[in-house]
Amino acid sequence: MALAGPVTPGYYRCVASLEVVNDLVFTANFVGRIFALDRATGATAWTWDAPGGIHAWPAVAGDTIVWPIGLAEPPRLVALRLP
């Protein structure tokens, strides 16, 4: 399957799902950057570089978001505490 449209240099396509938690929207990309976006404006609130690429969706429990880092050796889970 071909992905259409240009990609801004320095950015990579986000293929994981979106997860909305309070005022933040989360997504991630193949190279392992997790993005927290402001729900109202879409501005980047913060980013975090995971120890490997992400190609799946997160799970949320309470104030914690868990990401599967499947494109790492070995694959692992990362849990981040939400503000």
ZINORCOR-V759941 format. One line per field, one symbol per residue. ss: DSSP state (H for helix, E for strand, C for the rest). Layout:
ss->???
//
This chain:
ss->CCCCCCCCCCCCCCCCCCEEECCEEEEECCCCEEEEEECCCCCEEEEEECCCECCCCCEEECCEEEEEECECCCCEEEEEECC
//
